[in-house]
């Protein structure tokens, strides 16, 4: 994974900062944060861009912080940078063999961090001094974390951002990453994920070796894959200290070669609840979701929808706008009134694509999707549907991760 760092890292100095030039807050639409960051980061001094997302507006404060220093990105996470946050990143991305060989030293340092006996610079210096870390490994770990956060956050939802000055970041012993190259890498990863998600719709999928695939592996490869028997792709990535995308691409190649297949328990298969009073549309939606590998849950009675959500615990809910007795927006209010469903991805289905843009601004806590106007649009609708569900399911994992704090 050394190629991650190519052309992205820049050495930093600690220039004088002008606190009088505070970058202005800004708002962004879903999918537009990348473009805005390219424009705003060069004018930023040293501090944090704190992002708030409309889809999380019904929850407690769950921001995303991006630490920057003179146009270079230093760090990404659900909390401001700290020794505890850095320790979690290192444990996640430092090669497991490096940690296993010095487990006692890592345990002592982790205890010191938890007791707040050491700050972030002290942690880095100590790791260097006892040869548990090199600058190259530190760069790799932080870069991997930033890129994975970018995968999740940059298309998460509409939102807003404000700058918080933090001159102390200029003294932290963390390399800065070039913005243009970093964001270019993010765009490449988006394209790569687009190809991966056509087959691997969730990192919770469990790869298993097919009987006929065994003959295509050598003894070492059989042993390596057998080591992760029963583990999900996400668990494999953590166990190997690798980036999620790298693991997904590796197993996609094995899948295409006929060596592995993917399994998931019924509780892990993403379920899609569609609330619509049209039996024909529900039948069509059932066909579309089955084609792209999701479990379909129909609900034709809006009055029973709340009970259905409580019992079925769907991964994503689609609501028709125009239903008798209870409209989609009224049902949306009832869903959001329940704290347990504050993070539940909800999509408003509408027959008018023009109105969706107007409503999006007012109902920032959900997505909008125009129904196909004719059978000729069904194929295109399925493609859009697959992309939308993939995007919504990834932030679901993100929300859980942010809630646990980095």
C-alpha positions in Angstrom: 0.0 0.0 0.0 3.0 2.3 -0.3 1.5 3.8 -3.5 -1.1 5.6 -1.3 1.5 8.2 -0.4 2.7 8.9 -3.9 2.7 12.7 -4.7 0.4 13.5 -1.8 2.6 14.3 1.2 4.3 17.6 1.6 6.7 18.6 4.4 5.4 21.4 6.5 7.1 24.3 8.3 5.4 26.5 10.9 4.7 29.9 9.3 3.2 32.8 11.1 -0.6 32.8 10.8 -2.9 35.8 10.4 -5.9 35.1 12.7 -7.6 38.2 11.3 -8.4 36.4 8.0 -11.0 33.9 9.2 -12.4 31.8 6.4 -16.1 32.3 5.9 -18.6 29.5 6.7 -20.2 27.9 3.8 -23.0 25.5 2.9 -22.8 22.6 0.4 -25.1 20.2 -1.4 -24.7 16.4 -1.3 -21.8 15.5 -3.6 -20.5 19.1 -3.8 -18.3 19.2 -0.7 -15.3 18.0 -2.8 -15.5 21.0 -5.1 -16.0 23.4 -2.3 -13.0 22.1 -0.4 -10.8 22.6 -3.4 -11.8 26.2 -3.4 -11.7 26.9 0.3 -8.7 25.0 1.7 -6.0 27.1 0.0 -7.4 30.2 1.8 -7.5 28.4 5.2 -5.0 29.1 7.9 -4.3 26.6 10.6 -7.3 25.0 12.3 -10.3 22.8 11.7 -13.1 22.8 9.2 -16.1 21.6 11.2 -18.8 20.0 9.0 -22.4 19.4 10.1 -24.6 17.2 7.9 -28.3 17.7 7.4 -28.9 13.9 7.6 -27.6 14.0 11.1 -29.5 17.1 12.2 -31.9 15.1 14.3 -29.1 13.5 16.3 -26.8 14.9 18.9 -23.8 16.9 17.6 -21.9 14.5 15.3 -19.5 16.7 13.2 -16.7 15.8 10.9 -13.4 17.6 11.6 -10.8 18.2 8.9 -7.6 19.6 10.4 -5.6 21.8 8.0 -2.4 23.8 8.2 -1.6 26.4 5.5 -3.6 24.6 2.8 -2.3 21.1 3.8 -4.7 18.5 5.3 -3.4 17.0 8.5 -6.1 14.8 9.9 -9.7 13.7 9.6 -12.1 12.4 12.2 -15.2 12.7 14.3 -13.2 14.5 17.1 -10.5 17.0 17.0 -7.0 15.6 16.8 -5.7 13.9 20.0 -3.3 11.2 21.1 -6.2 8.8 21.7 -7.5 9.5 18.1 -4.0 8.9 16.7 -3.6 5.7 18.7 -6.8 4.3 17.2 -5.6 5.2 13.7 -2.3 3.5 14.2 -3.8 0.3 15.7 -6.2 0.2 12.7 -3.6 0.8 9.9 -0.1 -0.2 11.2 0.7 -3.7 9.8 -0.6 -6.2 12.4 2.7 -8.0 12.5 4.5 -4.8 13.6 2.1 -4.5 16.6 2.1 -8.2 17.4 5.9 -8.3 17.7 5.9 -5.4 20.2 2.5 -5.9 21.8 3.7 -5.1 25.3 5.1 -1.7 24.3 1.9 -0.8 22.5 -0.2 -1.8 25.5 1.9 0.4 27.8 1.6 3.4 25.4 -2.1 2.8 25.0 -2.5 2.9 28.8 -0.6 6.2 29.0 -2.8 7.7 26.3 -6.0 6.6 28.0 -4.7 8.1 31.3 -3.9 11.3 29.4 -0.3 11.1 30.5 1.1 11.8 27.0 0.1 14.2 24.3 0.1 13.6 20.6 3.7 14.8 19.9 4.9 12.8 22.9 3.2 9.7 21.6 4.8 10.1 18.2 8.3 10.8 19.6 8.1 7.8 21.9 7.0 5.5 19.1 9.9 6.8 17.0 12.4 6.4 19.9 11.6 2.7 20.5 11.4 1.9 16.8 7.7 1.1 16.9 6.9 3.6 14.2 8.6 5.3 11.2 7.6 8.5 9.5 6.6 6.5 6.4 4.2 4.3 8.4 2.8 7.3 10.2 2.1 9.0 6.8 0.5 5.8 5.4 -1.8 5.3 8.4 -3.1 8.9 8.5 -3.5 9.1 4.7 -5.5 5.8 4.7 -7.8 7.2 7.4 -8.3 10.5 5.5 -9.1 8.7 2.3 -11.6 6.3 3.9 -13.3 9.3 5.6 -13.4 11.1 2.3 -15.1 8.1 0.7 -17.9 8.3 3.3 -18.3 12.1 4.1 -17.8 13.9 0.8 -21.1 12.6 -0.7 -22.9 12.1 2.6 -25.6 14.8 2.4 -26.2 18.5 2.3 -24.7 20.5 5.1 -22.6 23.4 6.3 -19.1 24.1 7.5 -17.3 26.6 9.6 -13.7 27.2 10.4 -12.2 27.0 13.9 -8.8 28.6 14.3 -6.3 26.3 16.0 -2.7 27.6 15.6 -1.4 24.7 17.8 -1.9 22.4 14.8 1.1 24.0 13.2 3.3 22.4 15.9 2.0 18.8 15.6 4.5 16.3 14.2 2.1 15.1 11.5 2.9 15.5 7.8 0.6 17.6 5.6 -1.1 16.2 2.6 -1.4 18.1 -0.7 -5.0 19.1 -1.3 -5.2 18.8 -5.1 -3.5 15.4 -5.2 -5.5 14.1 -2.2 -8.8 15.1 -3.7 -7.7 13.7 -7.1 -7.0 10.4 -5.4 -10.5 10.6 -3.8 -12.1 11.0 -7.3 -10.2 7.9 -8.5 -11.4 6.0 -5.5 -15.0 7.0 -6.3 -14.7 5.5 -9.7 -13.1 2.4 -8.2 -15.9 2.0 -5.6 -18.4 2.4 -8.4 -17.1 -0.7 -10.1 -16.7 -2.6 -6.8 -20.2 -1.8 -5.6 -21.8 -3.5 -8.6 -20.9 -6.8 -6.9 -19.9 -5.9 -3.3 -22.7 -3.7 -2.0 -21.5 -4.0 1.6 -18.3 -4.6 3.5 -20.3 -6.9 5.8 -20.4 -9.6 3.1 -18.6 -12.8 4.1 -16.3 -14.3 1.4 -16.1 -18.1 1.2 -14.0 -20.3 -1.0 -16.0 -22.2 -3.6 -15.3 -25.9 -3.8 -14.2 -25.6 -7.4 -12.1 -22.6 -6.6 -9.7 -24.5 -4.3 -7.9 -26.0 -7.3 -7.1 -22.5 -8.5 -5.2 -21.6 -5.3 -1.7 -22.6 -4.2 -1.2 -23.9 -0.6 -0.2 -20.5 0.7 -3.2 -18.7 -0.8 -5.5 -21.4 0.7 -4.0 -20.9 4.1 -4.3 -17.1 3.9 -7.9 -17.2 2.9 -8.8 -19.9 5.4 -7.4 -17.7 8.2 -10.3 -15.4 7.6 -13.0 -18.1 7.4 -16.3 -16.6 8.5 -15.0 -13.1 8.7 -16.6 -10.2 6.8 -14.7 -8.0 4.4 -14.7 -5.2 7.0 -13.3 -7.5 9.6 -10.6 -8.7 7.2 -9.6 -5.1 6.4 -9.2 -4.4 10.1 -7.3 -7.6 10.8 -4.8 -7.0 8.0 -4.5 -3.2 8.6 -5.6 -2.6 5.0 -7.8 0.0 3.4 -11.4 -1.1 2.8 -11.1 -0.4 -0.9 -8.0 -2.5 -1.3 -9.6 -5.5 0.4 -12.8 -5.1 -1.7 -10.8 -5.0 -4.9 -8.8 -8.1 -3.9 -11.9 -10.2 -3.2 -13.7 -8.9 -6.3 -10.8 -10.3 -8.4 -11.2 -13.7 -6.6 -14.9 -13.5 -7.1 -14.6 -12.9 -10.9 -12.0 -15.7 -11.1 -14.6 -18.1 -9.6 -12.6 -18.7 -6.5 -14.9 -17.1 -3.8 -18.5 -16.3 -3.4 -20.2 -13.9 -1.0 -22.6 -14.7 1.8 -24.5 -12.7 4.4 -26.8 -13.7 7.2 -30.4 -12.5 7.0 -29.7 -9.9 9.7 -26.8 -8.5 7.6 -28.5 -8.4 4.2 -29.6 -4.8 3.6 -33.4 -4.6 3.6 -35.3 -1.9 1.7 -38.8 -0.9 2.9 -41.0 0.7 0.3 -44.2 2.5 1.5 -46.4 3.0 -1.5 -50.2 2.5 -2.1 -49.6 1.2 -5.7 -49.4 -2.6 -5.9 -47.9 -2.3 -9.4 -45.1 0.0 -8.3 -44.4 -2.3 -5.3 -44.1 -5.3 -7.6 -41.7 -3.3 -9.9 -39.6 -2.2 -6.9 -39.4 -5.8 -5.7 -38.0 -6.8 -9.1 -35.4 -3.9 -9.0 -34.2 -4.6 -5.5 -33.9 -8.3 -6.1 -31.8 -7.6 -9.2 -29.3 -5.6 -7.2 -29.0 -7.9 -4.2 -31.2 -6.4 -1.5 -34.1 -7.7 0.6 -37.5 -6.1 -0.3 -40.1 -5.2 2.3 -43.4 -3.8 0.9 -45.9 -1.7 2.8 -49.1 -0.5 1.0 -50.8 1.0 4.1 -49.1 4.2 5.4 -51.0 3.9 8.7 -49.2 0.6 9.4 -45.8 1.9 8.3 -44.5 3.0 11.7 -45.2 -0.5 13.1 -43.6 -2.1 10.1 -40.4 0.0 10.6 -40.3 -0.9 14.3 -40.7 -4.6 13.6 -38.6 -5.0 10.3 -35.8 -2.6 11.2 -35.1 -1.8 7.5 -31.7 -0.4 6.2 -33.4 2.2 4.0 -37.0 3.4 3.7 -38.6 4.7 0.5 -41.8 6.8 1.0 -44.3 7.8 -1.7 -45.3 11.5 -1.5 -48.9 11.1 -2.5 -50.7 8.5 -0.3 -54.2 8.6 1.1 -54.8 9.5 4.7 -51.1 10.1 5.5 -48.7 11.8 3.0 -45.1 10.9 2.7 -44.0 14.1 4.4 -46.3 13.5 7.3 -44.9 10.0 7.7 -41.4 11.4 7.5 -42.2 13.7 10.5 -43.4 10.7 12.5 -40.2 8.7 11.7 -37.9 11.6 12.6 -39.8 12.1 15.9 -38.5 8.8 17.1 -34.9 9.2 18.3 -34.1 5.6 17.3 -34.7 6.4 13.7 -32.9 9.7 13.6 -30.1 8.2 11.4 -32.4 5.9 9.3 -31.9 6.8 5.6 -35.2 7.9 4.1 -36.0 8.6 0.5 -39.0 10.5 -0.7 -40.4 9.1 -3.9 -42.0 11.7 -6.2 -43.5 11.7 -9.7 -42.1 15.2 -10.3 -38.4 15.5 -10.5 -38.5 19.3 -10.7 -40.3 19.6 -7.4 -37.7 17.4 -5.7 -35.0 20.1 -5.9 -37.3 22.6 -4.2 -38.3 20.2 -1.5 -34.7 19.0 -0.9 -33.8 22.4 0.7 -36.8 22.2 3.1 -36.5 18.5 3.9 -32.7 18.2 4.3 -33.0 15.1 6.4 -33.9 12.8 3.5 -33.2 12.1 -0.1 -35.5 12.5 -3.1 -36.0 10.2 -6.1 -38.2 10.7 -9.1 -40.2 7.6 -10.1 -39.8 6.4 -13.7 -42.4 8.1 -15.9 -42.7 5.2 -18.3 -41.4 1.6 -18.8 -38.7 3.0 -21.0 -37.1 4.6 -18.0 -37.1 1.5 -15.8 -33.6 0.3 -16.7 -32.1 3.8 -16.0 -34.1 4.0 -12.8 -32.7 0.7 -11.5 -29.1 2.0 -12.1 -29.9 5.3 -10.2 -31.6 3.2 -7.5 -28.5 1.0 -7.0 -26.2 4.0 -6.8 -28.5 5.8 -4.3 -28.9 2.8 -2.0 -25.1 2.1 -2.1 -24.5 5.7 -1.1 -27.1 5.6 1.7 -25.8 2.3 3.2 -22.3 3.5 3.4 -23.2 6.5 5.6 -25.2 4.2 7.8 -21.9 2.5 8.7 -20.4 5.9 8.9 -22.9 7.1 11.4 -22.2 4.2 13.7 -18.5 4.8 13.4 -18.9 8.5 14.2 -21.1 7.7 17.2 -18.3 5.6 18.6 -15.9 8.4 18.0 -12.5 8.1 16.3 
